[in-house]
Each structure stands twice: as C-alpha cells, then as structure tokens.
Amino acid sequence: MVSLIKPRRLQAGDNVAVVSPSWGGPGAVPHRYAAGKRQIEQLLSLRVVEMPHALAPADYIARRPEARAADLMQAFADPQIAGIITSIGGDDSIRLLPHLDLRVIRDNPKVFLGFSDTTALHFACLAAGLSSFYGPSVMAGFAENGGMHRYTFDALKRALFTAEPIGLVPFNDEGWTAEHIDWSRTDQQDRKRALQPSDRPRVLQGAGIASGHLLGGCAEVIEMVKATHWWPPLDNWRGAILFYETSEDAPPPQFIRYWLRNLSAQGILNVLSGVLIARADPKGDPDYQSRLEAAFVDSLAEAGLTSLPVLTGLDFGHTQPMLTLPYGAQASIDCERGTLTITDPGVI
C-alpha cells in the first residue's frame, strides 16, 4: 500500500473545525451538540470553530450536500485549522462525492475524526493519500451522557496528541453501553447510561501474530462506497487488517454474508492479513454479536480462509466507550493473547 500522509499532532490551543457532512444533528438537537463542544474545549483545551453550515437546520443540511462539502473543503484549506471533527453521522455523506476536491485534502493534511457514516469520507481521505481517524464525533462520544468516558478520552489522546506509537490497545474495564436515550430530552443529558460488563476480545480463528495496516469502517457505509472513485484498489487492501463494525440499524447477519461475498469476489478477503470485529449494538437482540461473528466465520470458510486471524469484541463501533483507529497505521493481532497493538503513531 502507498504510504499515507500522517497529519501533525494536535496540541492545546489548536483550532479544530466542526463540520456536519451527514445529518444536521447540531441544528436538530442543539443542547446535545453544546455538551460535546464543551468536552472538546474543556478536556482537550482545543478551540472549536464551527463551519458556516455546521449548525444549520437538519432539513437544510439534507437538501444541500454541496454546502456540506464546501464546509469540509474550507476547513481543510484553512491553515489556521489543525483538525476537523464531524458533528455526527447519518446516512448520506456519499452524496458529497461530486463536490469534493481530493487535491485540497492531500495538500492540506490535518486530523480528520469521525465514525459511522463518516466512513465514506475516510475513504475519500484514503483516496487523497491522507491518514484519517475512525473515532468519536461531537454528538456521539464527546457528548456522552454524563460526560465522556475515560477509555474514549485516553484512546483519543494517544492517537491524536502524541507522535509516539499508539501501542497495546488496553482492555476496556469500564464496561460498555448501547442504551438508547432520547436526545431531545434535555433532562437526560447528565444521566449516565447503564453499563454492561465488558468481556475481553476473543480470537475466532487464526494463530500466531498477524500484522498489517488498518482499513475499514461501518459495514453499511462501506457498501455505499464500493465501486466509486473513493473505493481502494486491490493493492491497497493487500496485507491490510480489516476493521469492521455495524451501525445501530443492526443489519441482519445474512446481509453481512452477502457483503463479505462481494469482498471475496473482488479478491479482497484473500489478500487480508487479519480482521477486527467491533462490539456491536445488539438493538435488543442478545444473540446479535454471536450471529454476526458466525456470519464472518462461515463466509471466510466459504472463501477457504479458515486460518485468517479474526479478533472480535473490540470497542470501535456504535457502542460507547470507543477507540480511535488511524487509517493506514500498522497494527498486529496476537492470536495467543487475544490483543491488538498499533505499532505506528497516528500523527507526526
């Protein structure tokens, strides 16, 4: 894979832009957005700069992908802005494709952070040659009910604020949550969500140590990116560790089988070094995670890949707390210990 440009590390006092490239969440639930903004400014000592349409009404945002793209291009081009954070995900950032200039991204490398629907824009950054970051958004992560989780905060600091290798991904001993709370209720913002006990990550198959660069994102959004100009060529996948998670929609595991068959048909599964599966939002189904994992194991067996290392139960999905993963960074799965180590720094 061609080496990706790593952005400069963030430091206290930096300006970070907020963009709304998907759903117009800040305009729809302003108190939730304000809670996340406070966490960014108070915990990270960063200055938030809101792009012109970031706080616009949600229906305005939905109708104008070109305005969303203009905000993103302005944020990348502005030399006074050190990083960009998405306000929230959604389901249509792929609509920005005809309105983005990848040269602007390539010529102005900086931290770009978000998850879920932001997957499409991470693939745009990848196509431009920039390493971006799969991690919390303003309204989902920073604005966590009752305050940002320590695990999320620590992972973010390691990935974005230090030029040292990120190192061993620690066990999440805080617990995890996918409890659904009505964001429109201001009285719920300070109520912490109930946490479930965390199991350690598990190896589904494979042995030894598997190393490669990190590529992946949200399953449903990956489907939108396939066959576009942003979709990586096969050589970009060669030797990669695929990180894969599902949204709060909890797509049926049979759909995962269909989508993995596509990756197999493209030759992608056969050139991977390993796979990471996130802890999934079960959406009320206690068996969802195990059925999702079975879909992976069955699909890999179908492709003749019964020894490809697969580590599951990591916290980079639609549950909280969550990790921050740098695209293109070298990482290693230790199948004996059931651990993930990111051997590269995320930033310079």
N, C-alpha and C positions, 0 to 999 in steps of 0.2 A: 504494500500500500504506500502511496506517496505520503511523505511526512506532512502532517498538518501544522499550520502556524499556531503556536500557543500564545494566548494573549498575556499582556502584562498583569501581574497580580494586583488585586485591589488592596487599598490601604485606607486607614481612617482619613476622612476629609474628602475622599473622592466623590465626584458626581456620578450617580447612576440614573439612567433613564428608565422610566416605566412606560411600556407600550401595551396596547390591547389588540393583539393581532388576531384574536379569535372572538370569543364572547365579550360583549361590553359590560363585564361584571362591575367595574367601579361605578358606572352610571346607574346600574340597577340596584346595587347594594352598597351604597357609599360608606356606611359605618364599618362594614367588613373590610373594605379596601383601606380605610383610615387606620384600622387596627394593624394591618400588615405593614403599612407605611411607617407607623410608629416603631415597630420592631426593627425594621431596616435602619432607621435613623438612630434609635437608642442603643440597640445591641451591637450594631456593626459600625456605628459612627460614620455613616455614609449620608450624602445629601441627595435626596430624591428630586429628580427633575421629571415632571410629567410632560410627555409629548403632546402636541396640540389636540389630538383626538382621543387620548387615553381615557379621559373621564366622560366622554360623550355618551348620550343616551344609547342604550343597547340596540334599539331599533335602527338608529342612525348608523352605528358601527356595522350592523348586519348588512345594511344595504350598500356599504362603501368599502369594499376590500382595497380599492386604490388609496383611500385615505389611511387605512391601517398600514399599508405598505409604505406610504410616504413618511409616516411617523418612524417606521423602522429604519428606512434609508437615512432620514435626518439624524437619528440617534447614532447610527454607525459613522456618519460623515463628520459629526461634531467632535473636534479634537478636545473639547472641554469635558466630554463624557467618557468615563473609564469603563463603564459596564452597562448592560441592558438587562432588565428583568421583566418578564411578562407578567401582566396583572393576574391572568387566569387562563385556563384552557378554553375548550369549546369543541367545535366540530368542523370548522371550515377554513383554517389557515392555509389550506392548499389553494384557496382562491386567490392568494397573494402571488402565486407563481408568475403570471404575466406582468406583474408590476414591480418585481424586484430586479435590481442590478447587482449581480454577484460580484462584479468588479469593485463596487463600493464596499462590500463586506470584506473581500480579500485585501483591499488596500488600506483598510482601517480596522485591523484586528483588535478586538476587545472582548471582554467577558460577555457571553450571552447565555442567560439562565432561564429555564422553564421546563415543564414536562407536559405529558398528555398530548393535547392537540399541537403543542409546540414541536412535537416530533417532526412534523413536516418542515418546519423552519430549521431544525437541527440538520436535516438532510440538505437544505439549501446551503447552510454554512459549510457542511461537508463538501458539497459540490464546489464551493468557493475556495476551499482549502483551509478553513478555519476550524480549530477545535472549539466546540461549544460544550455546554454543561446541562446534563439532564438532572434537574433538581427542583426545589420548591419554587412556587410562584408567589406573588404578593398575597393573594387571597386564599391560597391553599398551601400552607406551610408556614409562611411568615405570620399569617393572621390566624393561626391555630387557636381554637377556643381556649381561653385561659392562659395563653402565651405559647411561644414557640418551644418545641421540645428540645431538650439538651442534645439528644442524639442528632437531630437535624442541624442544630447550630454547630456542633463540633465538626460534623462532616463537611458542612459548608465552609467553615474556616480553613480546614485542611486543604480543600480543593481550590479555593479562590484567593486565599490570603497569604499563602506561603509557597515558595518556589522549591520546597523540599519534596521528595517523593511522598505520595499520599500514604503508602504503606498498608499494613494489615487492616482490613475492614473489621472493626470491633463488633462483638456480639451486642445486639440491641437488648439490653436488660431492662429497659423502661417498660416494655410491653408495647402493644400496638392497638390501633383503633380504626374502624371504618364506620363508627356510629354516625348516622345521618341526622344532622341538626338543621332546622330551618334557619338559613342565613338571614332571612328577612326579620327575624325576631331579635331586636337589639338586646333584650334581657338575657339571651343565651350566649352572647359573645364571651362573657367572662366565666362561663361554666365549662369546666374541663370535661372532655369526653371520656367515657368509661374505657379503660384499657384492658385488653386481653393479654394473658401471659404469652411471652414470646418463646417459641421453640427455636432451637439453633438451626441454621441452614443445614440441609441434608443433601447428600450425593445420591442422585437417582441412578446413575450408571457412570462407568469410567474408572480409571485407576491412574495413579501417578500424579504428575503435575502437568497441567495444560496451560500454555502461555499464548497470548495474542493481544491484539488491540481491540478496544471496546467499540462496538457498533450496535445500534438497536433503537428501542423506544417502545411506544404504545402500539399494540397489535392492530387495532382498528385503523390507526392513522398510517401505519406502515402500508396497509392495503391501499390507502388513497394515494400514496407516493409512488407505488410500483408503476414502472413504465413511463414516468415523467422525466423531464430533464434533470430532476434532482436525484433520481434513483442511481445508486452507485453501480459502476460496472463490476463485473465478477472479480476482477483483480483486487478491488477494494475490500472484498469480503474474504479474500484468501488469507487464512491464518487468523481470522477475527474470532473474538469471543462475542457471541450474540447475546445482548441483554434484552429481555422480552417481558412485557407486562400488559395486563388488560385493564380497561377502564372500569368505572363504576357501572357501566352497562352490562358487565359480566357476560360477554359473548359466549354462546354455547360452545362447549369443548369440541363438538363436531366441526364447528366453523374453524377452530384452531387447526384441526386436522386438514381441512381444505386449504387453509393459508400456508401451512407447512409443506403441503404437497406442491404448491406453487414454488416455494423456495427450493424444494428438491428439483423440480423441473427446470429451474434456472441454473442448477448446479451449485447453488449457494450452500446448502446444507453439507454437501460433500467436501467443501473447502474450509469449513469452520474448524477452529481449534477447540471450541467448547461453547456451552450455553449456560446462561444465568436466567433463572425464572424468578420473578418477584413474588412476594407475598400478595395475594390477590384480595380485592374487595369481594367478599363472598355474596353480597347482596342477599343475605338471609339464608343462603344455602351452605350449611356446614361442610358439605362434601365437595364444594366447588373446587377448592385447591387441589384435592386429590384427583378429581376428574380432569382438571387442566393438566396436571402432571402426567396422568395416564395417556392423554392425547399426545403429549410430547414423546413419551417413551414408545408408544405404538407407531407414531409417524417416523421416528428415527429408525425403528426396527424395519419398517416398510422400505426405508431407503438404504438398508444394510449398514446402519451406523449404530450398532448396539454397544460399541465401546467409546463413543464420543462422550467426553465428560459433561455432565449436567449437574449444576448446583442450584438448588431451589430454596425458596423461603427467605430471600433477601429483601431488604426494605428500600426498594427504589420505585415502588408502584403507587397505586391510588389509595394506600393506607398511610397513616402517619404514626411515628415519625418516618423520615425518608433520607436516603443518602443523596449525595451529589456525585454523579459519574461524568468524567470528561471523555468526550468522543475522541477516539484515536489513541487514548493513553494505553500503554502496555500494562497488562494485568496477568495474574496467574491464579488458576484454580488448583488448590491442593486437595486431591480426592481422598487422601488418607485422613486429613484433619478436618475436611469439610469447611475450608476457608477460602476467602478471596483476598488477594493482595494486589493493590495498584502500585506498580513499581515505578511509574513515572510521576513527576509533578504535573499538576493541572495547568500551571501558569509559570511564567518566567519573571 
